[in-house]
Amino acid sequence: MTEAEFFEFLNDSVAVATGSLMAFITVLFGYLLCAYFVGRKLTLIQLVSVTLAYSIFATINVVSIHYSMSRIGEIGAKYSQFYANSDTAELLSLVMPSLVGFVWFMSVVYMVSEYRKRHDAQEAA
């Protein structure tokens, strides 16, 4: 692999990871808007179906981000004469998916808390 091929691979891998992260952020804001505006009005089936679809999408993005960043670390370690930051890429392959997973978890907790507010109010009445 030449230096030009390596940097083309690096650019493509970062583009895939960035695209996955941006797609997740877009869907995250849609999910949070749904939670804020209609979270209290959803039925249990609607809540489960929206959360399940969101969770599957988030899982696909986490796997894509992890795979792209770990490939950068693997190839970077193999061709370390071109890329000295392979340790950083390996660290990011763990940190970025963990951060996305944490954000996913907190958004689901927010949606469920909005759903529970209506049902708690109905039980109190």
C-alpha positions as CSV (number, residue, x, y, z in Angstrom):
1,M,0.0,0.0,0.0
2,T,1.4,3.3,-1.0
3,E,1.2,6.5,1.1
4,A,-1.5,7.9,-1.2
5,E,-3.6,4.7,-1.0
6,F,-3.3,4.8,2.8
7,F,-4.5,8.3,3.1
8,E,-7.4,7.7,0.7
9,F,-8.4,4.7,2.9
10,L,-8.0,7.0,6.0
11,N,-10.2,9.7,4.4
12,D,-12.9,7.2,3.4
13,S,-13.0,5.5,6.8
14,V,-13.3,8.9,8.6
15,A,-16.0,9.9,6.2
16,V,-18.0,6.7,7.0
17,A,-17.6,7.2,10.8
18,T,-18.5,10.9,10.5
19,G,-21.5,10.1,8.3
20,S,-22.8,7.5,10.8
21,L,-22.3,9.9,13.7
22,M,-24.2,12.7,11.8
23,A,-27.0,10.3,10.9
24,F,-27.3,9.3,14.5
25,I,-27.4,12.9,15.7
26,T,-30.1,13.7,13.2
27,V,-32.3,10.8,14.3
28,L,-31.5,11.5,18.0
29,F,-33.0,15.0,17.6
30,G,-36.0,13.6,15.9
31,Y,-36.5,11.1,18.7
32,L,-36.1,13.8,21.4
33,L,-38.6,16.1,19.6
34,C,-41.0,13.2,19.5
35,A,-40.4,12.6,23.2
36,Y,-41.0,16.2,24.1
37,F,-44.0,16.9,21.9
38,V,-45.9,13.6,21.9
39,G,-44.2,11.4,24.5
40,R,-47.1,11.8,26.9
41,K,-49.7,11.0,24.3
42,L,-48.2,7.8,23.0
43,T,-49.7,4.4,23.8
44,L,-47.4,1.6,25.0
45,I,-47.3,-0.1,21.6
46,Q,-46.4,3.2,19.9
47,L,-43.7,3.9,22.6
48,V,-42.2,0.4,22.1
49,S,-42.3,0.6,18.3
50,V,-40.7,4.0,18.1
51,T,-38.0,3.1,20.7
52,L,-37.3,-0.2,19.0
53,A,-36.8,1.4,15.6
54,Y,-34.6,4.1,17.1
55,S,-32.6,1.5,19.0
56,I,-32.0,-0.6,15.9
57,F,-30.9,2.5,14.0
58,A,-28.6,3.5,16.9
59,T,-27.1,0.0,17.1
60,I,-26.3,0.0,13.4
61,N,-24.5,3.4,13.7
62,V,-22.6,2.3,16.8
63,V,-21.3,-0.8,15.0
64,S,-20.4,1.3,11.9
65,I,-18.5,3.9,13.9
66,H,-16.7,1.2,15.9
67,Y,-15.8,-0.8,12.8
68,S,-14.5,2.3,10.9
69,M,-12.4,3.6,13.7
70,S,-11.0,0.1,14.6
71,R,-10.0,-0.4,10.9
72,I,-8.2,2.9,11.0
73,G,-6.3,1.7,14.1
74,E,-5.5,-1.7,12.5
75,I,-4.3,-0.3,9.2
76,G,-2.6,2.6,10.9
77,A,-0.6,0.2,13.1
78,K,0.4,-1.9,10.0
79,Y,1.5,1.2,8.1
80,S,2.8,3.2,11.0
81,Q,5.4,4.9,8.8
82,F,2.5,6.8,7.2
83,Y,0.2,7.3,10.3
84,A,1.6,7.7,13.8
85,N,-1.8,8.2,15.4
86,S,-3.0,4.6,15.3
87,D,-3.3,4.5,19.1
88,T,-5.6,7.5,19.0
89,A,-7.8,5.7,16.5
90,E,-8.0,2.6,18.6
91,L,-9.0,4.7,21.6
92,L,-11.6,6.5,19.5
93,S,-13.0,3.1,18.4
94,L,-13.9,2.5,22.0
95,V,-14.8,6.1,23.2
96,M,-17.0,7.2,20.3
97,P,-19.4,4.2,20.3
98,S,-19.5,4.3,24.1
99,L,-20.5,8.0,23.9
100,V,-23.2,7.3,21.3
101,G,-24.5,4.4,23.4
102,F,-24.7,6.6,26.5
103,V,-26.5,9.3,24.6
104,W,-28.9,6.6,23.2
105,F,-29.6,5.3,26.7
106,M,-30.3,8.8,28.1
107,S,-32.6,9.6,25.2
108,V,-34.6,6.4,25.8
109,V,-34.8,7.2,29.6
110,Y,-36.1,10.7,28.7
111,M,-38.8,9.2,26.3
112,V,-39.9,6.7,29.0
113,S,-40.0,9.5,31.6
114,E,-42.2,11.6,29.4
115,Y,-44.5,8.6,28.8
116,R,-44.7,7.9,32.5
117,K,-45.7,11.5,33.4
118,R,-49.1,11.1,31.7
119,H,-49.7,7.7,33.3
120,D,-48.6,8.9,36.7
121,A,-51.0,11.8,36.4
122,Q,-53.8,9.5,35.4
123,E,-53.2,7.2,38.4
124,A,-53.2,10.2,40.8
125,A,-56.6,11.4,39.5
